[in-house]
Amino acid sequence: MADSHDVPQNTPKKQVSGYLAARLQGLLNVGAGNVFASTVIAGLLLGYLVDRWLGWAPIGMLIGGLLGFIGGMRNAHRLMLSKHHGDNV
């Protein structure tokens, strides 16, 4: 049973505006770029290690780089959307 004094669950979040909010949004965008770059580098590194282990010349590094690029784009896009809508990832 809900009382009339209960707080509704769908309360809107307070929007922060001004100089500080613009600076914070810029820092969050840089964070999305760092996520993208680190994912690509991790894919290339894992591909290099697979190349060394299995002896496949450039194939592992190319596949790792491609998977890192795809994963980095997905992660950065998801992070940018969550920042735009104010959600948590």
C-alpha positions as CSV (number, residue, x, y, z in Angstrom):
1,M,0.0,0.0,0.0
2,A,1.4,3.4,-0.9
3,D,0.8,6.3,1.4
4,S,0.2,9.8,0.1
5,H,3.5,10.8,1.7
6,D,5.7,8.5,-0.4
7,V,8.1,10.1,-2.8
8,P,7.4,9.1,-6.4
9,Q,10.1,6.9,-8.1
10,N,10.2,8.9,-11.3
11,T,11.4,12.2,-9.9
12,P,13.3,14.3,-12.5
13,K,17.0,14.8,-12.0
14,K,18.4,18.3,-11.4
15,Q,20.1,19.7,-14.4
16,V,23.4,21.5,-13.8
17,S,24.2,24.4,-16.1
18,G,26.9,27.0,-16.5
19,Y,30.6,27.1,-17.0
20,L,31.4,24.1,-14.7
21,A,28.8,21.9,-16.4
22,A,30.3,22.7,-19.8
23,R,33.8,21.9,-18.5
24,L,32.7,18.7,-17.0
25,Q,31.0,17.6,-20.2
26,G,34.2,18.3,-22.1
27,L,36.1,16.1,-19.7
28,L,33.6,13.3,-20.1
29,N,34.0,13.4,-23.8
30,V,37.8,13.1,-23.4
31,G,37.1,10.0,-21.3
32,A,35.2,8.5,-24.2
33,G,38.1,9.1,-26.5
34,N,40.5,7.4,-23.9
35,V,38.1,4.4,-23.7
36,F,38.2,4.1,-27.5
37,A,42.0,4.4,-27.7
38,S,42.7,2.0,-24.9
39,T,40.4,-0.6,-26.4
40,V,42.1,-0.4,-29.8
41,I,45.5,-0.7,-28.2
42,A,44.4,-3.7,-26.1
43,G,43.1,-5.4,-29.3
44,L,46.4,-4.8,-31.1
45,L,48.4,-6.0,-28.1
46,L,46.4,-9.2,-27.8
47,G,46.7,-9.7,-31.6
48,Y,50.5,-9.3,-31.4
49,L,50.7,-11.8,-28.5
50,V,48.6,-14.3,-30.5
51,D,50.9,-13.8,-33.5
52,R,53.9,-14.5,-31.4
53,W,52.3,-17.6,-29.8
54,L,50.9,-19.2,-32.9
55,G,53.3,-17.9,-35.5
56,W,50.7,-16.2,-37.7
57,A,52.5,-13.2,-39.2
58,P,50.1,-10.3,-39.3
59,I,46.8,-12.1,-39.1
60,G,46.3,-12.0,-35.4
61,M,47.3,-8.4,-35.1
62,L,44.9,-7.4,-37.9
63,I,42.0,-9.3,-36.4
64,G,42.8,-8.0,-32.9
65,G,43.0,-4.4,-34.2
66,L,39.7,-4.8,-36.1
67,L,38.0,-6.3,-33.0
68,G,39.5,-3.6,-30.8
69,F,38.2,-0.9,-33.2
70,I,34.7,-2.3,-33.2
71,G,34.7,-2.7,-29.5
72,G,36.1,0.7,-28.9
73,M,33.5,2.4,-31.1
74,R,30.8,0.5,-29.3
75,N,32.1,1.4,-25.9
76,A,32.7,5.1,-26.7
77,H,29.2,5.4,-28.4
78,R,27.5,3.8,-25.3
79,L,29.5,6.1,-23.0
80,M,28.6,9.2,-25.0
81,L,24.9,8.3,-25.1
82,S,24.9,7.7,-21.3
83,K,26.4,11.1,-20.7
84,H,24.0,12.7,-23.1
85,H,20.9,11.2,-21.4
86,G,22.3,11.5,-17.8
87,D,22.3,7.7,-17.3
88,N,24.9,5.6,-15.5
89,V,26.7,3.0,-17.5
